[in-house]
Amino acid sequence: MSTRSLPAGVPPTPPTGRTMAHANTLIVILCGAALSYALSNSLLTPLVPRIESTLLVSPGSAVWIVTSAALAAGVSTPMLARWGDTAGRKRVLVLALTALTVGSLVCALATSYWLLLAGRVLQGCAGAGLPMYLRITRDEMPEIRRNFGLSVIQACNWLGAGIGALVAGYLAIHTTGFRSVFWINFGVSLIALIAALLKVPRSTDGYAAKLDIRGTLLLGTATASGLIALSEGNSWGWTSAAILVLLAVTILAAVAFVVVERTCTSPIIHLNVLAIPAAWGPIATSGLAAIGYFGTGIGVATYVQQPPEAGGLSRNALQAAYLLIPLDCMIFLAAPLVAYLATRAIRPGYSMVAGPLFMAAGTGGLLSQHTDMTMIAIVMGVIGFGFGLTFSALTIEGTNGVPHKHVGSVIGVAIVVANVLVTLAGAVLSASISTHNLNLHGVVLPTRSAFTEFWLFCLASSVIASAVAALYVRVSNRRMSTQSELPRLS
């Protein structure tokens, strides 16, 4: 079954005059934009200790330089994605790239912690660009290039994370500061911004909608408080007053959000749209698969840098980053394969089922083969291949299967869910490290058991992701079969 038979929103016919050369140019520009945002999320992580020493801040404050961008993305993406659905995709894309460029410049010039934090928040707001990359691809591409474009753009988003980790590992060894990473990010994002201004066509659905301020504030409150609680639960204590208050705020804001959205004439998220299989299937699968991807990558990069006394391999940051190369390269290779199979009438949904199983197999291999760098690199490649199949497939299924005017907001919800579940994975890793550690010359280090426990959690998440994808395919197949019979019954 090809994706053209997907229900609930046939992709619009691209404007006349759009040539194959135009489509290819657009793919390159949007890939560059996705790459620039991914770099902002991965370049800084190995350099957090440099921020502590340079700006004289505590480890907890330095970590907020990383997490603040994720919080900003989780809060801003649904609102800006919905605005893009009504006010124009190019407008929001340019706004996102401008935020990324200005934020990178602010960070590169920052001389204080608070200025650096402000720059990171601006970079996080650029997360709204991802729904626009996919929506523009759906709107502007001829059908023969649409699925390929969706796959490659999503792959570049993850490839950028691997490139960023590699560059950051190199800079961690060969430089003494942290600002160089932001100058790199500034240059890449500026080029992407100029290209978008010059070459991306204007697009709008021709209708306007009022911004759902109440819904935006409630969703932002629920997301921010929930992410803070998950990220700080282990350090503050899960039963501490601060965490309990944050969790209570999260629940109350989420309930209030549902109530408001059901009565709003122009909601930020049409909740009935989330009941469509092409919405809930990819959203749930993407979040669970993201746990396996981020969890495996973070766990391996941390594990191999531990000393042998703690069961690690005593590698440096750059050697740890090398292990991410097969992970992200295989994502980039697997993504176009899904688009190719779709042209051969093999539905991408089946890749959504197979992809997490590859991830589970790779994680299982990691549990048994984690003492040799070559074997770790091989299993990381298997995990990357599975993740590439998964995300490419769910991008095509979700983008083509959701009603045209709700694509951006549904992708925004998917990003929020993925951020929450990835933060949960970080909390599980932190809990595992807190439970399984040893004191080596006054330094508390995680043992191998901590990573084994965490990788089991990642493996379980991948298996559940495959089960959810299988349920989605079954339900959507049944729905399409019913819809195809309706004309014959009338």
N, C-alpha and C positions, 0 to 999 in steps of 0.2 A: 504494500500500500504506500503510495507516495504522500508527501505532506500536502499536496494540493487538495486532498480529500478531507483534510482536517476540518472540524466543525467550528462554528461560532466566530467566523471572521475571516473571510477569504482575503488575502493580501491585496491591497489596491493596485490597480494598473499604474505603473510608473508614468509620469508625464511624457507626452510625445517629445521626440527630439533627443531623448536620453540614449546615447550610443554606448557600445561596449567599452570604448575607451574612457568615456565618462564614468562608467561603473567601476572600472579598474582603478581610476584615479581616486574615486571616492573611497574605495576599499583601502587604498594606501594611506589616505589622510586619516580615516577613522581608526585604522590600525595604529598609526602614530599617536593619535590622541589617547587611545586605550593604553598604549605602552607608556606614555608620559605619566598617566595617573598611577599605573602599577608601580613605576619606579619610585614615586613619592611614598609608597607604602612599604617598600622593602629596602631602600637605600640606607635608612637611618638605624635600623634595629641593632646591628653589631657595634654601633658607635655610641650607644647610650652611656657607657662608662666615661667616654670623652666629655659628654655634656656635664656629667657630675663634677668632673675635675675642672673643666673650663669655666663653668658658670657657678661653681661652688654650691651645688644643690644636693639634696639627699637622694638616695636611690629611688625612693617612692616618687619624688617630684620628677625625676628624670624619666621614669616610666610613663608618666602622664604625657610627655612629649610624643610618645608613640600612640598611646590609647586615645588621646584627644582627637586625632584625625578620624579614627574609627567612630567615635561618638558623633562628631560633626557630620560624617557621612550618613550614619543611621538616622539622625534627626532631619537633615536637609533633603535627602534623596527623594522620599515619597512626595514631599511638597513640590519640589522643583520638577520632578518627573510628571506629576499631574499638570503642572503649569505648562510644561512642554507639550502635553497632549492637546492643549487648547490654544496656547499663545504662540506656538511655533517651535519646532525642534531646533532649528539653527540658533534661535535666540538663546535658548537654555544651554545649548552646546557651547556657544561662545562665552556665555556667563560662567560656565563651569571651568573652561580652559583659562579664562581671565583670572578666576579665583586661584587656580593652580599656579599660574605664572606669578601673580602678585604675591601669593603666599610663599612661593619658593624664594622670591627676592627678599621678602621680609625676613625669612629664616636665614638666608645667606648673610644678611647685614645685621642680624640680631646681636646685641651686646648684653642682653638681659634675658633672664628666664621667661618673664611674662611676654616679652616681644616675640621670643621664639615660640611660645605657646600660641600666641595669636596667629602667627604665620602657619602653624600646623593646623589650626582650626580652619583657616581659609583653604588650605590644601585638601582637607577632608570634605569641604563643601563641593569640591570638584567631583565627588562620587556620583553626583547627579548626571554626569556626562555619560555613564555607561548605558542607562536606559535610552538616551538619545542616540548613541551610536547604533544601537540595535533597531530603534524605531526608524531612523533615517535610512538604514539599509533596507528595511522592509518597504518603505515608501518609494525609494528612488531606484532600486535595482530591478532590472528585468528578471523574470522568473528564473532564467537559466543561470544567473549569477547570484540570486538572492541567498540561497542556502549556503553556498560557498562563502559569500561575504559574511553572513552571520557566524559561521564556524570559525573563520580565520580571525575575525575581530575579537571574538571571545578568547581564542587561543592566544592572541597577542597580549591580552589582558593578563593571562597567567605567565606567559613567556617573560613579560616585563618584570614580574616578581622574581624570576630566576636570575635574570640579568642584573637586576638591582642588588640581589644578595651577593652575586659574584663581585660586582664592582665595590660594594660595601666591604666585603671581606678583604679585597686588595687594599682599599684605603685604610682599613683598620690596621694593616701591617705597615704600610709605607707612609702614612701621614700621622701627624700629632693632633690635628684639630678635627672638627666635624662639619665646618661650613662648606667644604669643597663639594659635598654631596648635593647641597642645595643649589650651588652654581650649575652643576650638571643638570639637575632637574629644571632649573630656570631656562637653560638653553633649549632643552628638548621640548618643554611645554610652550615656549615662545614660538618655536617653529610650527608646532601643531596649531597654535592659535592663529597665526598668520595664514596658514594653509586653509584652515576652516573658514576664515573670513573671506578668502578669495574664491574658494572652489565649492564649498558646500552650498547647495541651493536652499532658498527659503522654502519652508513647508509649514502648512497649517491645515487644520481640518475645516476652517471656515466658520467656526463658531467660538464664542467666548463663554467662559464660565467664571463665576466669582470665586476668589480664593477662599477655601474653607479654613478660616483662621482658627476657629475653635477646634476643629479636628486636627489641624496641624500642631497646635499647642499641646493637645492631649496626647497625640501620638509621639511627639517629641519628648514629652515628659515621661511617658511610659518607657520609651526606648532608652533614654538617657539614664533614668533611675535604675532600670533593669540591668543595663550594661555595667554601670558602676558597681552595683551589688555583686554581679557575677565576677567582675575583675578584682574586686577588693575583699571578697568574702573570706578568703583564707588569711589575709593579713590583718583584717579588722576583727575577724571572728564571726562565724555564721550566725551566732546567737546574740551578737552585740546589738545595742540599741540602734546604731546607725544603719546596719544592714537590714534589721527588721523594719525600720521606718522606710527605707528605700524599697524593699519588697512590697510593703503595704501601698506605697505610692504607685508602684508599678501596676499592681492589681486594680486599684481604684481608678487610675487614669485609663487603663485598658478597657475596663467596663464602661466608663463614661464615654470613651471614644466610640465604642460600638453603639451606644444609645444615641449619641449625637449623629453618627454617620447614617443611621437608619431614618432619621428625620430631616437630614439636610438635603436641600434641593440640588446642591452641587458639591457632593462630598469629595474629599481627597481620595478616598477609595470606595468604589461601589462594592459593598460587601457581597451582594448577590453574584458579582462577577467571580469572586473567589470560589464559588461553588462549582464553577465550570471545571471539568477535569483538567483541561489544558492550563488552568491557573494553579489549582492546588497540587496537582501532580508534580510539575517542575519546581514549584516553590519548596515543597517538602523534600523532594529528592536533592535539590541543589544545596539546601542547608545541611542535610545529613552527609552528603558527599564532601562538602567543604570541611567538615570535621575531619574526615579521613585525610584530605589533602594537607590542610594546614597542620593538623595534629602530627601527621607523620613527618612533615618537613621540619617543624619546630622541634619535635622530639629527637629526630636524628641529628640535627645540627647541634643541639645541646649535648646529647649523649656522647658523640665522638670527641667532644672537647674536654670531657672529664678525664682525670688522671687514671692510670691503671688500678691504683689502690681502690678506687670507687667503681671499678668495672668498666671504665671508659677506654677510649683509644688514644687519648692525649694528642689530639690533632688541633691545629690552630684554626682561626676563623676562616681563612681563605680555603684551607683544605675541607672544612665543613661545607663551605659554599659550593665547592666542586661537586658535591653529592647532589646538589639541587639541579645541576645541568641536565642529567638524564631525565629527571622528573619533569622539568619544564619543556625540554626538547621533545619528549614523547607526547606531551599535551599538544604541542604545535603540529606534530605529525598525525596524530589521531583525529584532530578536529576536521580537516578537509575530507578524511575518509568517510565520515558520517554523511557529509554533503554528497560525496560520490555515490555512496550506497543509496541515498535518497533518489538519485537519478535513475537507479536500477530498480525502483519500486520497492525498496526495503525501508520500511518506516523507521525514522530516527528513534521512535519510542522503544524499539527493541534494543538499540544501543544504550538507552537509558537503563535498561535492565542489566545488560551485559557489563557495562562500564564499572559499576560498583563491585561486581564479582571479581573483575580483574584487580581492583583496588584491595579487596579482601584477601585475594590470593597473594598479592605483593606484600601486604602487611603480615600475613601469616609467614611468608618467607623471611621477613625481617625479624620475626620472633625467634626463628631457628638459625638464621645466618646473619648475626650482627657483630661478629668479631673480625670480619675481613672487609676492608674498604671496597674491594672489587665486587664482592657479593652484595654489599649494601647498595652500591651504584646500580647493579642489575635489578634488584627488587624495587628500587626507586623508579627505574624506568618502567617497570610493569605497573606500578601505582600511577605514574604519570599517564601512561597509555589509557588506563581505565578511566582516569579523571577526564582526559581529553574526550573520550567517547561520551561520557556522561554529560558534560557541560555543553558540548557542541549539540548533542541531541536535544537536551531540554531547552536550549536557546531557540532552536528551530521549532520545536513543538509548541513552546509557550508563546513565541512571537507570532507564529502563523495561526495558532489556534484560539487566541483571545480576540474578542471584538476590537476592531481597529482603534477606536478612540480610547481604549483602556490599556493599551500595551505598556505605555510608560509607567503608569501607576502600579500595574501588576509586577513589573520588573523591580520597581521601587520596593514593594513589599518583599520580594524575593531577596533583595539586598539586605533589608532589615533583618529578616529571618536568618540569613547566613551570618550576619554580624553577631547576632545573639548567640547562635549555636557555636560559632568559632570562639567567642568569648567564654562560653561554657566549657569548651575543650581546654582553653587556657586554665580555667579554674580547676578542672580535673587534673591536669598536669601538675599544677601547683600543689593540689592536695596529695597527689602521689609522691611528689618530692618531699613534702612535709612529713609523710608517713614513713618513707623509706630513705634514710640518709645516714651518713656517718660524719663524725668530727675528725678531720684530718689536720693536725697541727693548728688547731684553733679555727679551722674553716669548715663550715658545714657543707657537705657535698651530697648530691643525690646518688643513690646506688643503682645498679643495673635493674634491680627489682622494680624501682619506680617507673622506669621506661617500659619494662615488660608489661606492667599493669596498665599503663597509659596506652600502649599499642593494642592491647586487647580491647580497650574501649573504642579505639579507632576502627578496629576490625569489626566489632559489633555494629558500629554506626554505618559502615559500608554495606554490611549484610542487610540491615534494616532499610537502607536507601534502595537497594535492589528490590526488596519486597514491596516497598511503596511504589516504585516505578512499575513493577509488574501489575499491581492493583490498578494503577492509573491506566496502563495500556488496556487491561481487560475492560475497565469501565468505559473508557473512551471508544473502544472498538464496538462495544455493545450499543453505545449511544449513536455512533455513526451508522451502525447497521439498522437501527430503528428509524433514523432520519432518512436513510436511503429507501426504506420501504413505504414511507408516507405518501409519496406521489402515486405509487401503484395502488394504494388503498383508497385514494380519493377519486 
